[in-house]
């Protein structure tokens, strides 16, 4: 399936990446290199080559570096930037920029994760989602379930419960923090006006209304030095 014309994306890129210090003392987490390519550049190539029309990138931590990278990108004409003096949180950024998505289906991801998948297949899954599902959540198998939001699904692939970072979660299928969303999500955000973290404050409230898409290619949270080192070793084998 081709991506609907005009589809936009939100790439959340303002975080400090404190667990990756000292690397992130001088480099924003969204720009740490994976075999020489900054994370944000990997996301741009993945999305724009698949047909995403435009992407909004939020900046906050070391914003001048992120802005300079985006303006120098070969995709610069399709990138928009918004600065947050103080981070609004993932839910806050989405709520504040609702008008950017003009009432259409859109893509959202934490751009400081490393991921590779078929964007076309993801949108095809969303188009075929069961009735009543307002969005499609990417999932992946994790080796550290207690550090993730673990997803329970029914026979249709609908997430019926999300266990956000609990000690003994029921399984190892995790929320990848990559979504395709319908504009109805802004109604859910309005119901929780103080929500700041999308995965913690919004996603569990919509249990039963998320379809799921398994990432069977590659997904890794590179938040720790150990995970970042593994990504450097593994990612060269992933066919883009």
N, C-alpha and C positions, 0 to 999 in steps of 0.2 A: 504494500500500500504506500502510495506517495503521501507526504505530509501535506495537509491542507494549506493552500496558498495563504501567505500572510501570517503564518503561525509564529508566535513570539516565545521567547524564553526568559526566565529569570535565573541568573547565575549568582548565587550567594557567595560573596568573596571578601567580606569585610572582617573576618575573624583574625585573632592574633596568633593562633596556633601555639599556645603557651607550652604544650607538651613536647613540642619540637624544638624548644630552645636548647642550645644557643643559635641554631640555624635561623630561627624566625626572629631573632633580635634585630637582624638587618634585612631580612627578606620576608615579605608577606607569605603566609602559608599557601595562598592560591598561586604563588609564583615559584614555589620550590621546584627544582628541576627533576624530572624523571628521565634518566638517560639523556640529559641535555635539553629536554623540552619542558618549559614551565607548565604546571598543571592546567592553568587557564588556557594556554595554547592548545593543549590536548582536547579540552572541551570545545573550543571554537572550531577546530577542525572536524570533530565528530558531528557537531550540530549543523554547522553551515553547509558542509558537504552533503548532508542528508536532506537539506532543503528548509531548515529553519530560516525564517526571513530576517529576524532581528533578535538581538539579545540585550537585556538590561543587566548591567553589572553594578552591584553596590560596592562602594569603597568606604573604608573607615580607618583601618590600621595601615600605616605607611602608604597613604593614598597616592602620593606622587608617583611611586613606582608602578602601581597598578594602572594609573591613568596613562603614564608614558608607554607601558607595554601595550595597552589597548590601542593607543593612537598610532603605534608603530606596526600593529598587526596587519597582515594582508587582508584581514576581514574588517578593518577599521570603519569602513563606511556602513557596516551593519551592526555596529556596537554602540550602545548608549550607556552613559555613566550617570550614577546618582550618588552623591556623597552624604554620609551620615557622620556628623560631628561626634555623636555618641551612638554606638550600635543600637539599632532598634530591635534586634532579635529577628529571627527568621519570619515569625508571624507579623511582627511590626513592619518589616520591609515589604512584605507582600501586601499588607493592608494599605500602607501609605502609597503604593504604586499601582493601585487597582486600575486606574484609568489607562495605564500603559497597555493593558491587555485588551482593551476595547470590546469587552464582552464576548471574547472568543475562547476556544480551547487553547491552553498554553502549557508549556513545559517549565518545570522548576527543579533545580538541583543545587545541592551543596557543592560548590565548585572546588572545595579543598579535599574532596575524595577523588580517588583514581578509578575510573570506570571505562569499560569498553563493552559495547553492545550494539545491536542493530536498532537504530532509532526508528527505522521504518517498521520493524516488527513490533516495537513498543507501541507505536501509534495504531497499528493494526489491531493489537490486543485491546487497546482502549476503545476503538471503534466497535468492537464485538463484545464489549463488557455487558454483564447481565443488567437487566432493568433495575433501576434504583441505585446504581453505583454512580457517584459523583466524580470519582477520580480513579486513576490507576497508579498503584504503588509498586515500584520495583523492589524485588526481594533478592537476597543472596544468602548462601550458606556461610555461616560464621563459625570460627573455631573458639570464639569467646562470647557465648550467648548472653552472659550476665552483663556484658558491657554494651548491649544493643537493645533495640526495641524488637522483641521477638513476636512474630506474627502467627496467629492460629487461623486456619482457613477451613471453609466448608468444601463440599465436593465440587462446587462451581468455581473454586478459586477466589472466593470472596473472603476478605479478612473479617473474621467475626470477633476477634479480640487481639489487642496489641499490648504486650507486657513490656513496659518501658524500663529497662535496666533494673531488673529484679534479680534476686540472688539465685533462685532456682527456676528459671523459665522453662516452659513446656516445649522444648524443641530448639532447633538451631537455624531456623529460617528467619532472617532479619530484615527489617526495613532498611533499604539502601539510601533513604533520603533523596530519592529521585522520583519525580511524580509527573503525570499528565493530569491537568486539572481543568474542570469546567468552571465557568464564572459563578456558579452557585456556591463555590467555596467562600466567596466573600460574604455570603449570608451567614455561614458558620463562623467566620471571623468576627462578624458583627455581634454574634451571640455571646462572644467571650472578649469584650473590648480590652481587657487588661492582658490578654494572652501575648506572650513574647516569643515563645519557642514553639514552632509549628508542630514538630514531631512529638513534643511532650504535652502541649496544651490543646492541640486541635485534632491530631490524628486519632488518638484513642476515643475521642468523643464521637467520631464518625465510624466506629466499628459497625460492620454490616453494610457499609456504603463505599468500601474500597474494593475494587478489583485488583488482582495482583498479576505481576509480570515477572517471571524468574529470570534473573541475569545469570546465564549459564556460561558466559564468556569470561568476564573478569570484573571484579569489584573489590576494592580494598580501602578501608579507612586508614590513611597514612598518618594518623595523629601521633603515634609514638615513634621514637627513633628506630625501634626494632621493626615495626611495620613498614616504615619508610625504607629501611635497608632491604627488606624482603621485596618490596615493590621494584626497587632498582634491579634486582636479580631476575624477577619473574616477568616483567612487562615486555621485555624484548621478544618473548615467545608468542605474544598475543598478536594475531593478525588483525590489523585495523580495518 
